[in-house]
């Protein structure tokens, strides 16, 4: 978590859990640590954790039972997490394109930069 990022901590937590579900680090049916445990581990207020879990429940990633805890949903949590991750990437790319245009980067140069970035990060993929 980066409190200086200007991005709300609870949304950073939501993104991290979505990412963990999307890549299989958290599996359907797996119970998440308690609010108290997560707050202690991440050094944030328990209400911040509770807000993140409510958002994850709204997104269909987790189910929560008062006094019992939260679990990764069995029915489509991975698909939901992947969809939300795709939305986040699309948003980040749109912001990067807006910034490039504002800085006067032309379309060809932007494509070259994008291709270079993809090649750098996906070098081992076939």
Protein Blocks (a to p, Z undefined) as FASTA:
>chain_A
ZZknopafklmmmmmmmmmmmnopacghiacddfklmmmmnopafklmmmmmmmmmmnom
accdehkbpcddfehplmmmmmmmmmmmmmmmmmmmmmmmmnopafklmmmmmmmmmmmm
mmmpZZ
